[in-house]
Amino acid sequence: AEISSRFRSEEVPPRQKEKDRFFAAFRELEGQMKQANFDLDRDLYPESLERSWNHLMMLYKEREQAIQEEIARLEKLQRLAEKVQKEASTTDNKLDDIEAWIEEEAK
């Protein structure tokens, strides 16, 4: 979870700024490319990058949600294990008491 948080706070903002700068630079060059009759592959246009960026962010959110769900599941299992351990200890103590009582009655 810490790595995910660091990614969101340290990696995403600079990449977003870099993407915005790229878009601005591309728009400046786009007019020149049209004047020069230069045809650029559609996969190299900012829209393609934007789709990829949005897909990355969607996958990141899905991953983050899955991690949070798994953490909640593991915490629930931990609470259950602690409850079972406590009940087992209580039962063990009761069995010790019963065993001692039986030994006392056998005398």
Jmol script that loads the backbone (N, CA, C; Angstrom):
load data "model"
ATOM      1  N   ALA A   1       0.824  -1.198   0.000  1.00  0.00           N
ATOM      2  CA  ALA A   1       0.000   0.000   0.000  1.00  0.00           C
ATOM      3  C   ALA A   1       0.868   1.262   0.000  1.00  0.00           C
ATOM      4  N   GLU A   2       2.026   1.167   0.678  1.00  0.00           N
ATOM      5  CA  GLU A   2       2.926   2.328   0.729  1.00  0.00           C
ATOM      6  C   GLU A   2       3.495   2.648  -0.650  1.00  0.00           C
ATOM      7  N   ILE A   3       3.852   1.614  -1.383  1.00  0.00           N
ATOM      8  CA  ILE A   3       4.394   1.820  -2.732  1.00  0.00           C
ATOM      9  C   ILE A   3       3.331   2.451  -3.625  1.00  0.00           C
ATOM     10  N   SER A   4       2.107   1.976  -3.479  1.00  0.00           N
ATOM     11  CA  SER A   4       1.005   2.513  -4.267  1.00  0.00           C
ATOM     12  C   SER A   4       0.765   3.982  -3.946  1.00  0.00           C
ATOM     13  N   SER A   5       0.831   4.305  -2.672  1.00  0.00           N
ATOM     14  CA  SER A   5       0.642   5.695  -2.248  1.00  0.00           C
ATOM     15  C   SER A   5       1.765   6.575  -2.778  1.00  0.00           C
ATOM     16  N   ARG A   6       2.984   6.057  -2.731  1.00  0.00           N
ATOM     17  CA  ARG A   6       4.133   6.814  -3.235  1.00  0.00           C
ATOM     18  C   ARG A   6       4.006   7.027  -4.752  1.00  0.00           C
ATOM     19  N   PHE A   7       3.530   5.989  -5.458  1.00  0.00           N
ATOM     20  CA  PHE A   7       3.314   6.124  -6.899  1.00  0.00           C
ATOM     21  C   PHE A   7       2.346   7.259  -7.177  1.00  0.00           C
ATOM     22  N   ARG A   8       1.231   7.273  -6.438  1.00  0.00           N
ATOM     23  CA  ARG A   8       0.185   8.278  -6.654  1.00  0.00           C
ATOM     24  C   ARG A   8       0.696   9.679  -6.332  1.00  0.00           C
ATOM     25  N   SER A   9       1.496   9.820  -5.280  1.00  0.00           N
ATOM     26  CA  SER A   9       1.907  11.159  -4.857  1.00  0.00           C
ATOM     27  C   SER A   9       3.209  11.636  -5.504  1.00  0.00           C
ATOM     28  N   GLU A  10       4.103  10.715  -5.850  1.00  0.00           N
ATOM     29  CA  GLU A  10       5.415  11.120  -6.368  1.00  0.00           C
ATOM     30  C   GLU A  10       5.582  10.903  -7.873  1.00  0.00           C
ATOM     31  N   GLU A  11       4.956   9.887  -8.409  1.00  0.00           N
ATOM     32  CA  GLU A  11       5.156   9.551  -9.816  1.00  0.00           C
ATOM     33  C   GLU A  11       4.112  10.177 -10.745  1.00  0.00           C
ATOM     34  N   VAL A  12       2.856  10.145 -10.335  1.00  0.00           N
ATOM     35  CA  VAL A  12       1.781  10.598 -11.218  1.00  0.00           C
ATOM     36  C   VAL A  12       1.846  12.104 -11.504  1.00  0.00           C
ATOM     37  N   PRO A  13       1.970  12.976 -10.500  1.00  0.00           N
ATOM     38  CA  PRO A  13       1.965  14.421 -10.809  1.00  0.00           C
ATOM     39  C   PRO A  13       3.041  14.860 -11.807  1.00  0.00           C
ATOM     40  N   PRO A  14       4.301  14.432 -11.656  1.00  0.00           N
ATOM     41  CA  PRO A  14       5.289  14.850 -12.667  1.00  0.00           C
ATOM     42  C   PRO A  14       4.979  14.295 -14.057  1.00  0.00           C
ATOM     43  N   ARG A  15       4.467  13.077 -14.108  1.00  0.00           N
ATOM     44  CA  ARG A  15       4.110  12.488 -15.410  1.00  0.00           C
ATOM     45  C   ARG A  15       2.945  13.241 -16.042  1.00  0.00           C
ATOM     46  N   GLN A  16       2.011  13.674 -15.216  1.00  0.00           N
ATOM     47  CA  GLN A  16       0.876  14.461 -15.715  1.00  0.00           C
ATOM     48  C   GLN A  16       1.377  15.784 -16.291  1.00  0.00           C
ATOM     49  N   LYS A  17       2.289  16.429 -15.596  1.00  0.00           N
ATOM     50  CA  LYS A  17       2.856  17.692 -16.090  1.00  0.00           C
ATOM     51  C   LYS A  17       3.618  17.462 -17.395  1.00  0.00           C
ATOM     52  N   GLU A  18       4.372  16.373 -17.431  1.00  0.00           N
ATOM     53  CA  GLU A  18       5.132  16.047 -18.644  1.00  0.00           C
ATOM     54  C   GLU A  18       4.173  15.801 -19.813  1.00  0.00           C
ATOM     55  N   LYS A  19       3.082  15.100 -19.559  1.00  0.00           N
ATOM     56  CA  LYS A  19       2.079  14.835 -20.595  1.00  0.00           C
ATOM     57  C   LYS A  19       1.472  16.153 -21.083  1.00  0.00           C
ATOM     58  N   ASP A  20       1.155  17.047 -20.172  1.00  0.00           N
ATOM     59  CA  ASP A  20       0.583  18.351 -20.552  1.00  0.00           C
ATOM     60  C   ASP A  20       1.564  19.152 -21.413  1.00  0.00           C
ATOM     61  N   ARG A  21       2.855  19.128 -21.055  1.00  0.00           N
ATOM     62  CA  ARG A  21       3.874  19.831 -21.849  1.00  0.00           C
ATOM     63  C   ARG A  21       3.982  19.221 -23.246  1.00  0.00           C
ATOM     64  N   PHE A  22       3.924  17.913 -23.310  1.00  0.00           N
ATOM     65  CA  PHE A  22       3.971  17.233 -24.600  1.00  0.00           C
ATOM     66  C   PHE A  22       2.791  17.648 -25.469  1.00  0.00           C
ATOM     67  N   PHE A  23       1.598  17.680 -24.875  1.00  0.00           N
ATOM     68  CA  PHE A  23       0.410  18.062 -25.631  1.00  0.00           C
ATOM     69  C   PHE A  23       0.559  19.477 -26.194  1.00  0.00           C
ATOM     70  N   ALA A  24       1.051  20.386 -25.358  1.00  0.00           N
ATOM     71  CA  ALA A  24       1.227  21.770 -25.804  1.00  0.00           C
ATOM     72  C   ALA A  24       2.250  21.842 -26.940  1.00  0.00           C
ATOM     73  N   ALA A  25       3.359  21.128 -26.801  1.00  0.00           N
ATOM     74  CA  ALA A  25       4.387  21.130 -27.843  1.00  0.00           C
ATOM     75  C   ALA A  25       3.848  20.502 -29.128  1.00  0.00           C
ATOM     76  N   PHE A  26       3.076  19.458 -28.995  1.00  0.00           N
ATOM     77  CA  PHE A  26       2.516  18.815 -30.181  1.00  0.00           C
ATOM     78  C   PHE A  26       1.578  19.769 -30.916  1.00  0.00           C
ATOM     79  N   ARG A  27       0.749  20.475 -30.178  1.00  0.00           N
ATOM     80  CA  ARG A  27      -0.194  21.412 -30.812  1.00  0.00           C
ATOM     81  C   ARG A  27       0.565  22.507 -31.571  1.00  0.00           C
ATOM     82  N   GLU A  28       1.693  22.939 -31.037  1.00  0.00           N
ATOM     83  CA  GLU A  28       2.501  23.942 -31.738  1.00  0.00           C
ATOM     84  C   GLU A  28       3.057  23.367 -33.046  1.00  0.00           C
ATOM     85  N   LEU A  29       3.487  22.131 -33.005  1.00  0.00           N
ATOM     86  CA  LEU A  29       4.074  21.497 -34.193  1.00  0.00           C
ATOM     87  C   LEU A  29       3.027  21.039 -35.206  1.00  0.00           C
ATOM     88  N   GLU A  30       1.814  20.809 -34.730  1.00  0.00           N
ATOM     89  CA  GLU A  30       0.775  20.272 -35.591  1.00  0.00           C
ATOM     90  C   GLU A  30       0.526  21.167 -36.811  1.00  0.00           C
ATOM     91  N   GLY A  31       0.472  22.453 -36.604  1.00  0.00           N
ATOM     92  CA  GLY A  31       0.264  23.377 -37.719  1.00  0.00           C
ATOM     93  C   GLY A  31       1.389  23.284 -38.731  1.00  0.00           C
ATOM     94  N   GLN A  32       2.612  23.221 -38.238  1.00  0.00           N
ATOM     95  CA  GLN A  32       3.760  23.103 -39.136  1.00  0.00           C
ATOM     96  C   GLN A  32       3.726  21.782 -39.909  1.00  0.00           C
ATOM     97  N   MET A  33       3.302  20.722 -39.258  1.00  0.00           N
ATOM     98  CA  MET A  33       3.233  19.423 -39.937  1.00  0.00           C
ATOM     99  C   MET A  33       2.183  19.467 -41.055  1.00  0.00           C
ATOM    100  N   LYS A  34       1.073  20.144 -40.808  1.00  0.00           N
ATOM    101  CA  LYS A  34       0.027  20.246 -41.834  1.00  0.00           C
ATOM    102  C   LYS A  34       0.530  21.054 -43.024  1.00  0.00           C
ATOM    103  N   GLN A  35       1.244  22.149 -42.744  1.00  0.00           N
ATOM    104  CA  GLN A  35       1.773  22.982 -43.831  1.00  0.00           C
ATOM    105  C   GLN A  35       2.777  22.207 -44.671  1.00  0.00           C
ATOM    106  N   ALA A  36       3.529  21.344 -44.034  1.00  0.00           N
ATOM    107  CA  ALA A  36       4.550  20.580 -44.750  1.00  0.00           C
ATOM    108  C   ALA A  36       3.982  19.283 -45.340  1.00  0.00           C
ATOM    109  N   ASN A  37       2.666  19.097 -45.227  1.00  0.00           N
ATOM    110  CA  ASN A  37       2.027  17.868 -45.697  1.00  0.00           C
ATOM    111  C   ASN A  37       2.647  16.621 -45.070  1.00  0.00           C
ATOM    112  N   PHE A  38       3.004  16.732 -43.827  1.00  0.00           N
ATOM    113  CA  PHE A  38       3.615  15.629 -43.090  1.00  0.00           C
ATOM    114  C   PHE A  38       2.499  14.875 -42.386  1.00  0.00           C
ATOM    115  N   ASP A  39       2.344  13.595 -42.731  1.00  0.00           N
ATOM    116  CA  ASP A  39       1.270  12.777 -42.155  1.00  0.00           C
ATOM    117  C   ASP A  39       1.865  11.896 -41.064  1.00  0.00           C
ATOM    118  N   LEU A  40       1.404  12.104 -39.869  1.00  0.00           N
ATOM    119  CA  LEU A  40       1.910  11.382 -38.703  1.00  0.00           C
ATOM    120  C   LEU A  40       0.967  10.228 -38.363  1.00  0.00           C
ATOM    121  N   ASP A  41       1.533   9.107 -37.978  1.00  0.00           N
ATOM    122  CA  ASP A  41       0.745   7.938 -37.560  1.00  0.00           C
ATOM    123  C   ASP A  41      -0.186   8.346 -36.411  1.00  0.00           C
ATOM    124  N   ARG A  42      -1.444   7.936 -36.486  1.00  0.00           N
ATOM    125  CA  ARG A  42      -2.450   8.329 -35.483  1.00  0.00           C
ATOM    126  C   ARG A  42      -2.075   7.868 -34.077  1.00  0.00           C
ATOM    127  N   ASP A  43      -1.303   6.795 -33.970  1.00  0.00           N
ATOM    128  CA  ASP A  43      -0.892   6.310 -32.644  1.00  0.00           C
ATOM    129  C   ASP A  43       0.067   7.273 -31.953  1.00  0.00           C
ATOM    130  N   LEU A  44       0.628   8.206 -32.716  1.00  0.00           N
ATOM    131  CA  LEU A  44       1.573   9.161 -32.142  1.00  0.00           C
ATOM    132  C   LEU A  44       0.911  10.475 -31.740  1.00  0.00           C
ATOM    133  N   TYR A  45      -0.381  10.598 -31.961  1.00  0.00           N
ATOM    134  CA  TYR A  45      -1.106  11.813 -31.587  1.00  0.00           C
ATOM    135  C   TYR A  45      -1.392  11.811 -30.080  1.00  0.00           C
ATOM    136  N   PRO A  46      -1.545  12.986 -29.516  1.00  0.00           N
ATOM    137  CA  PRO A  46      -1.817  13.082 -28.075  1.00  0.00           C
ATOM    138  C   PRO A  46      -3.065  12.319 -27.633  1.00  0.00           C
ATOM    139  N   GLU A  47      -4.055  12.209 -28.493  1.00  0.00           N
ATOM    140  CA  GLU A  47      -5.273  11.497 -28.127  1.00  0.00           C
ATOM    141  C   GLU A  47      -4.971  10.040 -27.789  1.00  0.00           C
ATOM    142  N   SER A  48      -4.038   9.458 -28.541  1.00  0.00           N
ATOM    143  CA  SER A  48      -3.642   8.073 -28.275  1.00  0.00           C
ATOM    144  C   SER A  48      -2.937   7.979 -26.916  1.00  0.00           C
ATOM    145  N   LEU A  49      -2.061   8.928 -26.666  1.00  0.00           N
ATOM    146  CA  LEU A  49      -1.383   8.970 -25.376  1.00  0.00           C
ATOM    147  C   LEU A  49      -2.398   9.177 -24.252  1.00  0.00           C
ATOM    148  N   GLU A  50      -3.368  10.039 -24.485  1.00  0.00           N
ATOM    149  CA  GLU A  50      -4.396  10.302 -23.470  1.00  0.00           C
ATOM    150  C   GLU A  50      -5.200   9.024 -23.177  1.00  0.00           C
ATOM    151  N   ARG A  51      -5.549   8.280 -24.218  1.00  0.00           N
ATOM    152  CA  ARG A  51      -6.272   7.018 -24.004  1.00  0.00           C
ATOM    153  C   ARG A  51      -5.429   6.047 -23.172  1.00  0.00           C
ATOM    154  N   SER A  52      -4.151   5.964 -23.509  1.00  0.00           N
ATOM    155  CA  SER A  52      -3.260   5.076 -22.757  1.00  0.00           C
ATOM    156  C   SER A  52      -3.120   5.537 -21.315  1.00  0.00           C
ATOM    157  N   TRP A  53      -2.998   6.842 -21.118  1.00  0.00           N
ATOM    158  CA  TRP A  53      -2.890   7.400 -19.762  1.00  0.00           C
ATOM    159  C   TRP A  53      -4.162   7.076 -18.960  1.00  0.00           C
ATOM    160  N   ASN A  54      -5.312   7.301 -19.561  1.00  0.00           N
ATOM    161  CA  ASN A  54      -6.572   7.018 -18.871  1.00  0.00           C
ATOM    162  C   ASN A  54      -6.703   5.538 -18.542  1.00  0.00           C
ATOM    163  N   HIS A  55      -6.257   4.701 -19.453  1.00  0.00           N
ATOM    164  CA  HIS A  55      -6.290   3.255 -19.209  1.00  0.00           C
ATOM    165  C   HIS A  55      -5.370   2.901 -18.044  1.00  0.00           C
ATOM    166  N   LEU A  56      -4.179   3.491 -18.029  1.00  0.00           N
ATOM    167  CA  LEU A  56      -3.242   3.264 -16.926  1.00  0.00           C
ATOM    168  C   LEU A  56      -3.856   3.691 -15.596  1.00  0.00           C
ATOM    169  N   MET A  57      -4.473   4.864 -15.563  1.00  0.00           N
ATOM    170  CA  MET A  57      -5.077   5.358 -14.317  1.00  0.00           C
ATOM    171  C   MET A  57      -6.252   4.480 -13.883  1.00  0.00           C
ATOM    172  N   MET A  58      -7.025   3.986 -14.840  1.00  0.00           N
ATOM    173  CA  MET A  58      -8.133   3.088 -14.511  1.00  0.00           C
ATOM    174  C   MET A  58      -7.596   1.783 -13.907  1.00  0.00           C
ATOM    175  N   LEU A  59      -6.554   1.232 -14.536  1.00  0.00           N
ATOM    176  CA  LEU A  59      -5.948   0.006 -14.013  1.00  0.00           C
ATOM    177  C   LEU A  59      -5.346   0.239 -12.633  1.00  0.00           C
ATOM    178  N   TYR A  60      -4.730   1.395 -12.450  1.00  0.00           N
ATOM    179  CA  TYR A  60      -4.163   1.728 -11.145  1.00  0.00           C
ATOM    180  C   TYR A  60      -5.259   1.767 -10.078  1.00  0.00           C
ATOM    181  N   LYS A  61      -6.385   2.415 -10.392  1.00  0.00           N
ATOM    182  CA  LYS A  61      -7.495   2.488  -9.431  1.00  0.00           C
ATOM    183  C   LYS A  61      -8.060   1.107  -9.137  1.00  0.00           C
ATOM    184  N   GLU A  62      -8.183   0.278 -10.165  1.00  0.00           N
ATOM    185  CA  GLU A  62      -8.675  -1.086  -9.952  1.00  0.00           C
ATOM    186  C   GLU A  62      -7.717  -1.868  -9.066  1.00  0.00           C
ATOM    187  N   ARG A  63      -6.430  -1.700  -9.307  1.00  0.00           N
ATOM    188  CA  ARG A  63      -5.413  -2.383  -8.495  1.00  0.00           C
ATOM    189  C   ARG A  63      -5.480  -1.900  -7.060  1.00  0.00           C
ATOM    190  N   GLU A  64      -5.590  -0.599  -6.884  1.00  0.00           N
ATOM    191  CA  GLU A  64      -5.676  -0.011  -5.543  1.00  0.00           C
ATOM    192  C   GLU A  64      -6.907  -0.548  -4.809  1.00  0.00           C
ATOM    193  N   GLN A  65      -8.027  -0.640  -5.513  1.00  0.00           N
ATOM    194  CA  GLN A  65      -9.255  -1.168  -4.904  1.00  0.00           C
ATOM    195  C   GLN A  65      -9.063  -2.638  -4.514  1.00  0.00           C
ATOM    196  N   ALA A  66      -8.449  -3.414  -5.390  1.00  0.00           N
ATOM    197  CA  ALA A  66      -8.210  -4.825  -5.096  1.00  0.00           C
ATOM    198  C   ALA A  66      -7.297  -4.986  -3.887  1.00  0.00           C
ATOM    199  N   ILE A  67      -6.295  -4.123  -3.786  1.00  0.00           N
ATOM    200  CA  ILE A  67      -5.381  -4.167  -2.633  1.00  0.00           C
ATOM    201  C   ILE A  67      -6.136  -3.843  -1.354  1.00  0.00           C
ATOM    202  N   GLN A  68      -6.974  -2.810  -1.399  1.00  0.00           N
ATOM    203  CA  GLN A  68      -7.741  -2.433  -0.207  1.00  0.00           C
ATOM    204  C   GLN A  68      -8.706  -3.549   0.194  1.00  0.00           C
ATOM    205  N   GLU A  69      -9.338  -4.177  -0.782  1.00  0.00           N
ATOM    206  CA  GLU A  69     -10.239  -5.294  -0.488  1.00  0.00           C
ATOM    207  C   GLU A  69      -9.480  -6.456   0.137  1.00  0.00           C
ATOM    208  N   GLU A  70      -8.290  -6.728  -0.374  1.00  0.00           N
ATOM    209  CA  GLU A  70      -7.477  -7.819   0.176  1.00  0.00           C
ATOM    210  C   GLU A  70      -7.015  -7.493   1.591  1.00  0.00           C
ATOM    211  N   ILE A  71      -6.644  -6.249   1.832  1.00  0.00           N
ATOM    212  CA  ILE A  71      -6.251  -5.840   3.184  1.00  0.00           C
ATOM    213  C   ILE A  71      -7.424  -6.022   4.147  1.00  0.00           C
ATOM    214  N   ALA A  72      -8.613  -5.618   3.734  1.00  0.00           N
ATOM    215  CA  ALA A  72      -9.802  -5.774   4.581  1.00  0.00           C
ATOM    216  C   ALA A  72     -10.070  -7.254   4.846  1.00  0.00           C
ATOM    217  N   ARG A  73      -9.924  -8.083   3.824  1.00  0.00           N
ATOM    218  CA  ARG A  73     -10.145  -9.523   3.991  1.00  0.00           C
ATOM    219  C   ARG A  73      -9.140 -10.121   4.971  1.00  0.00           C
ATOM    220  N   LEU A  74      -7.879  -9.737   4.830  1.00  0.00           N
ATOM    221  CA  LEU A  74      -6.842 -10.250   5.722  1.00  0.00           C
ATOM    222  C   LEU A  74      -7.036  -9.762   7.157  1.00  0.00           C
ATOM    223  N   GLU A  75      -7.476  -8.520   7.318  1.00  0.00           N
ATOM    224  CA  GLU A  75      -7.747  -8.011   8.663  1.00  0.00           C
ATOM    225  C   GLU A  75      -8.895  -8.777   9.306  1.00  0.00           C
ATOM    226  N   LYS A  76      -9.912  -9.098   8.515  1.00  0.00           N
ATOM    227  CA  LYS A  76     -11.042  -9.880   9.022  1.00  0.00           C
ATOM    228  C   LYS A  76     -10.566 -11.274   9.439  1.00  0.00           C
ATOM    229  N   LEU A  77      -9.725 -11.893   8.608  1.00  0.00           N
ATOM    230  CA  LEU A  77      -9.171 -13.206   8.952  1.00  0.00           C
ATOM    231  C   LEU A  77      -8.324 -13.134  10.217  1.00  0.00           C
ATOM    232  N   GLN A  78      -7.568 -12.040  10.369  1.00  0.00           N
ATOM    233  CA  GLN A  78      -6.745 -11.867  11.564  1.00  0.00           C
ATOM    234  C   GLN A  78      -7.619 -11.787  12.808  1.00  0.00           C
ATOM    235  N   ARG A  79      -8.710 -11.013  12.730  1.00  0.00           N
ATOM    236  CA  ARG A  79      -9.626 -10.913  13.872  1.00  0.00           C
ATOM    237  C   ARG A  79     -10.247 -12.274  14.190  1.00  0.00           C
ATOM    238  N   LEU A  80     -10.616 -13.006  13.148  1.00  0.00           N
ATOM    239  CA  LEU A  80     -11.193 -14.335  13.343  1.00  0.00           C
ATOM    240  C   LEU A  80     -10.174 -15.280  13.994  1.00  0.00           C
ATOM    241  N   ALA A  81      -8.933 -15.233  13.527  1.00  0.00           N
ATOM    242  CA  ALA A  81      -7.882 -16.082  14.098  1.00  0.00           C
ATOM    243  C   ALA A  81      -7.650 -15.735  15.570  1.00  0.00           C
ATOM    244  N   GLU A  82      -7.667 -14.455  15.897  1.00  0.00           N
ATOM    245  CA  GLU A  82      -7.489 -14.044  17.297  1.00  0.00           C
ATOM    246  C   GLU A  82      -8.653 -14.536  18.158  1.00  0.00           C
ATOM    247  N   LYS A  83      -9.859 -14.477  17.615  1.00  0.00           N
ATOM    248  CA  LYS A  83     -11.039 -14.951  18.347  1.00  0.00           C
ATOM    249  C   LYS A  83     -10.950 -16.460  18.585  1.00  0.00           C
ATOM    250  N   VAL A  84     -10.575 -17.207  17.538  1.00  0.00           N
ATOM    251  CA  VAL A  84     -10.435 -18.658  17.667  1.00  0.00           C
ATOM    252  C   VAL A  84      -9.345 -18.993  18.677  1.00  0.00           C
ATOM    253  N   GLN A  85      -8.233 -18.267  18.639  1.00  0.00           N
ATOM    254  CA  GLN A  85      -7.135 -18.501  19.580  1.00  0.00           C
ATOM    255  C   GLN A  85      -7.597 -18.254  21.015  1.00  0.00           C
ATOM    256  N   LYS A  86      -8.347 -17.193  21.213  1.00  0.00           N
ATOM    257  CA  LYS A  86      -8.855 -16.865  22.548  1.00  0.00           C
ATOM    258  C   LYS A  86      -9.815 -17.950  23.032  1.00  0.00           C
ATOM    259  N   GLU A  87     -10.728 -18.367  22.148  1.00  0.00           N
ATOM    260  CA  GLU A  87     -11.679 -19.421  22.514  1.00  0.00           C
ATOM    261  C   GLU A  87     -10.969 -20.743  22.782  1.00  0.00           C
ATOM    262  N   ALA A  88      -9.939 -21.059  21.999  1.00  0.00           N
ATOM    263  CA  ALA A  88      -9.174 -22.292  22.208  1.00  0.00           C
ATOM    264  C   ALA A  88      -8.466 -22.250  23.560  1.00  0.00           C
ATOM    265  N   SER A  89      -7.929 -21.106  23.909  1.00  0.00           N
ATOM    266  CA  SER A  89      -7.254 -20.953  25.201  1.00  0.00           C
ATOM    267  C   SER A  89      -8.238 -21.117  26.349  1.00  0.00           C
ATOM    268  N   THR A  90      -9.406 -20.507  26.212  1.00  0.00           N
ATOM    269  CA  THR A  90     -10.447 -20.633  27.242  1.00  0.00           C
ATOM    270  C   THR A  90     -10.883 -22.090  27.374  1.00  0.00           C
ATOM    271  N   THR A  91     -11.087 -22.761  26.244  1.00  0.00           N
ATOM    272  CA  THR A  91     -11.494 -24.168  26.261  1.00  0.00           C
ATOM    273  C   THR A  91     -10.406 -25.029  26.887  1.00  0.00           C
ATOM    274  N   ASP A  92      -9.150 -24.752  26.553  1.00  0.00           N
ATOM    275  CA  ASP A  92      -8.030 -25.493  27.122  1.00  0.00           C
ATOM    276  C   ASP A  92      -7.999 -25.341  28.642  1.00  0.00           C
ATOM    277  N   ASN A  93      -8.226 -24.125  29.121  1.00  0.00           N
ATOM    278  CA  ASN A  93      -8.253 -23.893  30.566  1.00  0.00           C
ATOM    279  C   ASN A  93      -9.402 -24.650  31.221  1.00  0.00           C
ATOM    280  N   LYS A  94     -10.559 -24.655  30.585  1.00  0.00           N
ATOM    281  CA  LYS A  94     -11.710 -25.384  31.123  1.00  0.00           C
ATOM    282  C   LYS A  94     -11.432 -26.884  31.161  1.00  0.00           C
ATOM    283  N   LEU A  95     -10.793 -27.402  30.098  1.00  0.00           N
ATOM    284  CA  LEU A  95     -10.440 -28.826  30.073  1.00  0.00           C
ATOM    285  C   LEU A  95      -9.445 -29.169  31.177  1.00  0.00           C
ATOM    286  N   ASP A  96      -8.499 -28.279  31.426  1.00  0.00           N
ATOM    287  CA  ASP A  96      -7.546 -28.493  32.523  1.00  0.00           C
ATOM    288  C   ASP A  96      -8.293 -28.557  33.852  1.00  0.00           C
ATOM    289  N   ASP A  97      -9.264 -27.657  34.039  1.00  0.00           N
ATOM    290  CA  ASP A  97     -10.053 -27.649  35.266  1.00  0.00           C
ATOM    291  C   ASP A  97     -10.855 -28.940  35.402  1.00  0.00           C
ATOM    292  N   ILE A  98     -11.464 -29.401  34.301  1.00  0.00           N
ATOM    293  CA  ILE A  98     -12.244 -30.645  34.330  1.00  0.00           C
ATOM    294  C   ILE A  98     -11.342 -31.830  34.629  1.00  0.00           C
ATOM    295  N   GLU A  99     -10.166 -31.838  33.998  1.00  0.00           N
ATOM    296  CA  GLU A  99      -9.220 -32.930  34.225  1.00  0.00           C
ATOM    297  C   GLU A  99      -8.791 -32.964  35.688  1.00  0.00           C
ATOM    298  N   ALA A 100      -8.511 -31.786  36.251  1.00  0.00           N
ATOM    299  CA  ALA A 100      -8.119 -31.727  37.656  1.00  0.00           C
ATOM    300  C   ALA A 100      -9.272 -32.192  38.559  1.00  0.00           C
ATOM    301  N   TRP A 101     -10.490 -31.815  38.206  1.00  0.00           N
ATOM    302  CA  TRP A 101     -11.651 -32.213  38.996  1.00  0.00           C
ATOM    303  C   TRP A 101     -11.839 -33.735  38.942  1.00  0.00           C
ATOM    304  N   ILE A 102     -11.676 -34.335  37.744  1.00  0.00           N
ATOM    305  CA  ILE A 102     -11.815 -35.788  37.589  1.00  0.00           C
ATOM    306  C   ILE A 102     -10.747 -36.502  38.406  1.00  0.00           C
ATOM    307  N   GLU A 103      -9.515 -36.019  38.352  1.00  0.00           N
ATOM    308  CA  GLU A 103      -8.431 -36.626  39.137  1.00  0.00           C
ATOM    309  C   GLU A 103      -8.719 -36.521  40.624  1.00  0.00           C
ATOM    310  N   GLU A 104      -9.273 -35.397  41.048  1.00  0.00           N
ATOM    311  CA  GLU A 104      -9.607 -35.197  42.454  1.00  0.00           C
ATOM    312  C   GLU A 104     -10.725 -36.142  42.875  1.00  0.00           C
ATOM    313  N   GLU A 105     -11.726 -36.317  41.996  1.00  0.00           N
ATOM    314  CA  GLU A 105     -12.851 -37.198  42.301  1.00  0.00           C
ATOM    315  C   GLU A 105     -12.420 -38.665  42.295  1.00  0.00           C
ATOM    316  N   ALA A 106     -11.419 -39.006  41.519  1.00  0.00           N
ATOM    317  CA  ALA A 106     -10.935 -40.386  41.418  1.00  0.00           C
ATOM    318  C   ALA A 106     -10.201 -40.800  42.678  1.00  0.00           C
ATOM    319  N   LYS A 107      -9.735 -39.861  43.473  1.00  0.00           N
ATOM    320  CA  LYS A 107      -8.964 -40.182  44.678  1.00  0.00           C
ATOM    321  C   LYS A 107      -9.836 -40.621  45.773  1.00  0.00           C
TER     322      LYS A 107
END
end "model"
wireframe off; spacefill off
backbone 0.3
color backbone group
